[in-house]
C-alpha cells in the first residue's frame, strides 16, 4: 500500500512538473508573439508617421512645413543610422557600443519630436517663429551626431571588407603559386627515383617509374583500342588457341 502511494505521488509530481513546463512555455511563446506584434505595430506606426510628414512637407506652407521638414530629417537620419548599425552588429561586436549611444541619442530625439509636435499645434505664429530656430538647432546637432556614427560605421565595415578581400587575394595568389610548382615537384620525384633504384637495382628503378602519375594524353598509359572495346581478353584467348596446334605439330616430328 505504501509503494502504491509512493507511485501515485511520483506520478502527481511528474504531472505537476509537466504542467509547470507547459505553462512556462506558453507564457514565453505569448511574450514572444506579443513582442513581435508590438515591434511590427511600432514599425507600421513609424512608417505611417513618416509618410504623413512627407505629405506635410509638400502640402503645407510656412511654419508647419518647416516643422515637418525638421521632424522628417530627424527621423530619417536616426532610422538610417540604426539600420546600418544593426546590419553590421553580427559581424562586428564593437558596434554594440555605438548602438547604445544611438539609443540614448534617440531618446533625446523623441523628446525633441514631442516639442515639435506641440509647436505644430501652436496657434501663435510669433511663438512658433521664436521657438523654431532653437528646436531646429537641436535637431541639427542630433542629426550630425547620428550621421557621424553612421558614416564611421560604414567606413569601418568597408575597411574590414577591403582587408578581408586583400587577405583572400593573397591566399589565392599563394595557392596559384603552389599550383605552378608542378615542374619542381616532378623533378623532385624524379630525383628521388634514382636514389631508390641505385639501392635496389634496375628492377626497382622500373617499379619506381611505374609509380609515377600517368597522363591521359602523353601516350604512356593510354588504353589500347582493344581494351576500350572490351576485346582484349577474347583476343588473348584466341591467340592461345592458335598457338596450341602449332606446338603439337612441331612436337610430332621431333618425337618420331
N, C-alpha and C positions, 0 to 999 in steps of 0.2 A: 504493500500500500504506500509506503514511504517512497519507494522507487517510482511508482506511478505518479505520485505528487511531484517529485523532482522533475520528471519528464514533462509534466504539464507546465511547471514553472519555466523550464527552459524554452518550451515552445512559445509560451506567452512572452518571454523576454525577447526571443527571436522575432516574433511578430511585432512587438513594440519597436525594436530596432529598425526593422524594415519600414515600418510606418513613419518613424522619425526621418529616416533617409529619404523616403519618398516625399515627405513634406518639405524637407530642406531642398531637394532637387526641384520641386515645383516652385518654391519661393525664389530660388536662384534663376530659374527659367523665366518666371514672371518679371523679375527685376531686369533681366537682360532684354526681354521684349519691350518693357516699359522704357528702358534707356534708349533702345534703338528707335522706338516710336518718337520719343522726345527729341532725339537727335534729328530724325527726319523732319519732324514738325518745326524745329528751330531752323533747319536749313531752308524749308519751304517758306517760313515766315521771313527770313532774311532775303530770300530771292524775291518775294513779293515787295518787300520794302525797297530793295534795290531798283526793281522795275518802276515802282512809284516815284522814287527820287529821280530816275532818268526822265520819266514823263514830266515831272515838275520843272526840270531844267529846260525843257523845250516849250512847255505850255505857260509857265509863269514868267512874269517880268518883275524887275525891281528887286527889293529885298527878299521876297520869297524864293525867287530863282537863285539868288546868291547863296542863301542859306541851304537850299537843296544841293547846290554845287559843292559847297563845303562838306556837307554830310556824305555826299556820294564819293568824293575824293577820299575822305577819311575811311569810309567803309571799304572801298576798293583796294586801297593800299594795305590795310590790315589783312583783308582776306587773301590777297596775293602773297603776302609775306608768310602767312600761316600755311598756305598750300605748299610753298617752296620748302619750308622747314619740316613739315610733316612728311613730305615725299622723300627728303634726304635723311630723315632720322633713322630709318632701319640700317642704312649703310654707315652713318656717322653719328655715334652716340653723343658727341660733343654738341650737336645741335639741340640737344635737350635743354641745356642751359639757356641757349638763345630763345628757345620756345617758351621757357619760363619767363624770361624778360618780356617777350611779346605778350604773354598773358597779363602781366602787370600793366603793360602799355595799353592793352585792350580795355582794361578796367578804366583807365583814365579817358580813353576814347568813348566808352559808354557814358560816362558822366558828362563829357562834352556834348555828345549827341543828344542827351536829355536836355541840356541847356539850349541847344539849337532848336530842338522841337518846341520848347517853351517859347523861344523867341519867334518861331513861326506864327504862333497864335497871339503874339503881342499886337494889340491894335494901335499902339502909339508908335508912329514911324520915327519920331525923334529918339525914342528909347532904342529902337532897332538900329538906327544909324550910329548911336553912341556905343552900343554893346557889340555889334557885329565885328568891328576890327579886332577887338581883343579876342573874341572867340575864334576868328579866322587865324590869328597869330598862334594860338594854342594848337589849332588843328594842323597848321603847317609844321610845328615842332614835332607833333606826333607822327605825321606823315613822313617827315625827314628821318626820324629815328627808325620807323618801320622799313623804309626804303633802304637805309644804310645796312640794316641787318639782312634784308633780302638780297641785296647786291653782294654783300660779303659771303653769304651762304652759297650763292650761285657761283661766285669766283672760286670758293673752296671746293665745291663739287666738280667744277670744270678742271681745277688743278689736279684733283685726285684722279679724274678720268684721264687727263694727259699723262700723269705719272704711270698709271696702270698700263696705258697704251704704249708708253716708252719701254716699260719692263717687258711687256708682251712682245714688242718688236725685237728687243734684244734677244729674248729667248728664241724667237723664230729665226733670227739670224744665226744664233749659235747652233740650232738644230739643223739649219740648212748647211752650215759649215761642216757639221758632223756627217751629214749625208753625202757630202762631196769627197769624203776620205776613202772612197771605195778602192782607189788605186793603192793607197798606202796600206790599207787592210789586206788587200790581195798580195802585195809584196811581202808583208809580214808573214802571212801564212805560207807563202812560197819559200821564204827563208827558213821557216821552221820545219818544212818538209825535208829538206836535205839533211838537217841535223838528225832527224829521226831515222832517215834512210841510211845514214852513214853507220849507225849502230846496228841496224837490222838487216842490211844488205839490199840488193836490188829489188827483191820481192816486197820488202816493207816499203820501199820507195814507191813502188807501183800502187800498193794499198793506200799510202798517204795521198797520192794523186787522185785516186778514185774517191777519197772522202771529200774532195773539193766540190763546191756547188757547180752544177751543170746548167749551162744556159739553155734557153729554149731555141735560140736561133744561131748558136755558134757552131752547130753541126757535129758536136762531140757526143751528145747524149740524146739526139733526136730519134724517136722510134722509126723503124722501117715501115715501108708500105704494107708488108705482110702483117706486122704487128698491129698497125692501125685498122686493117681489115679483118683481123682475127684469124688469119690463115697461117700463122707461124707454126702452131702445133700440128695441123694436118700435113703441112709440107715436110716437117721433120719426120713424121711417121711414114710418109710416102717414100722419102729418101732411104729410111732404114729398110723398108720392104724391098726396094730396088737393089740394095746392097747385098741382101741375103742370097738371091740366086747367083749373082756373080761370084760370091765367096764359095758357093757349093760347086760350081762348075770348075773353078780353079783348083779346088781341093781334090776333085775326082782324078784328073790325070796325075797329080803328084802321088796319090795313093797307089795307082797302078804302076 
